[in-house]
């Protein structure tokens, strides 16, 4: 039997191909949106966990100078920064503004205006992204290579 060449089959094939392309486009857009939401969630929890941990360090310090020094030391430790470099020094100097806002906010008396720590952090994040071309929170992505399990 010979293949049928009818105009209605061409139109139906074209409609099927358009539907497949629309589905593929939707799946691609959906996957990109999910990835963006996953990244936003991860960064929000990193932001919360870091600031919560630093707040505990700041609150436990005897004075403001010690609080700031301890908080920055904890940040360096969380980032795994052992040595110094120009970008690391600049990052720590810029993040010190966030720590200063935390120290002042925790020391503020009830009824006094307190510094806006989230705004200070957002300004730092904007600076970091502009200076480095990537979000600050990607620094917390630590690749852990698989290590072989050895039984003795």
N, C-alpha and C positions, 0 to 999 in steps of 0.2 A: 504494500500500500504506500502511496506517495504522501509526503507531508502536505498538510493543508495550509495554503497561504491565503488567509482571509484577513481583511482589514480589521475586523472586530478582534481577532486574536492578537494582532499587533497592539491594539489599544489596550487590551486586557493585560498583556505582558508589560507594557509601559506603566500601567497603573500598579501592577504588582511590584515592579522595580522601584517606583516612587514610594510605595508603602514601606518597602524594605529599607530604602534610604532614610525615610522619616523615622523609622524605628531605630536604626543605627545612630542617627543624629541624637535622638532622645536618650538613648543608652549612654552615649558619649557625654552629653551634657549632664546627665544624672550622675555619672561616675565622677565627673569633675566637681560637681556640687557637693557630693558626699565627701570627696577628698578635702575640699575646702572646709566643710563643716568639721571633719575629723581634726584637721589642723587647728582650727579655731578652738575646738574643745581642748585639745592637748595644750595649746598655749595658755588658755584660760586657767587650766589646772596647774600648769607650771608657774604661772604668775601668782596664783593664790598660794600655792605651797611654798614658793620662795619667800614671798612677803610675810606669810605667817611664821615661817621659821626665823626669818630675820627679826621680826617683831618680838619673838620670844627672847632672842639674844639681846636685843636692845633693852627690853624691859628688865632683864636680869642684871644688866650692867650697873656698876656703882655710880658712874658719872657719864655725861654726854660724850666726852672724848673717847672713853673706853668703849662705850656703846657703838660708836661709829667705827672704831678700829676693829672691834669684834665682828660686827656685821659684815664689813668688807672682807675680813679674813674668812668668814663662813662662805661668802659668795665665791671667793677664789677657790676654796676647797670644793664647792659644789661644781664649779666649772672644770676642776682638775688642773688648774693653772699653778704650776710649780715655779716657773721662771717668769721673768718680765720681758716685755717687748713694748715697742711704742704703741701699737694698737691696744694691747692689754692695759697699759698705763692710762691711756686716754679713756678707755671704757670704765675703768675703776674710778677715775676722776669724775666722769659724768654720772656714774651711778651713785657717787657720794652725795649728790644732791637729793636723790631719792631717800637715802639713809638719813640725811639731815632732816628731811620732812617727816620721816618716821619718828625720829627722836623727838622732834618738836611736837608732833601730834600726840605721842604718848605722854609727854610732859605737860601738855595743855590742861589747864584747870577747866572744870565744868563751867560752861557758859562762855568760855573764851573761844575765839575763832582758832581753829586748828588748821595746819597746812593740809592741802589736798594731796594725800599720798598717791591715789590713783592718777591724778593729773600729772604729778611729778614723774611717775613711772611711765605714763603715756608719752610725755615729752622726751624722756630718755629713750624709749623704744623708737620714737620717730627719728631721733638723732642717730641711733645705732643703724637703723635701716638705711638712712640716707648715707651715712659714712661707710657702711660695709656692704650695702646692696643685698642684705638678707636680714630676716628678723633676728633679734637677739636670742629668742627662745630656741633657735636651732642649735645654739651652743650646748644645749642640754641633751642633744641627740648623741648618746654615747653608743658606739658600735661595740658590742661584746662578741668577740670571735668565739666560736665553739671550741671548747677544749676537750680533748679526748679523755674519756674516763678510763682510768688505769686501776686495775685490781692487782693487788700484790698478794 
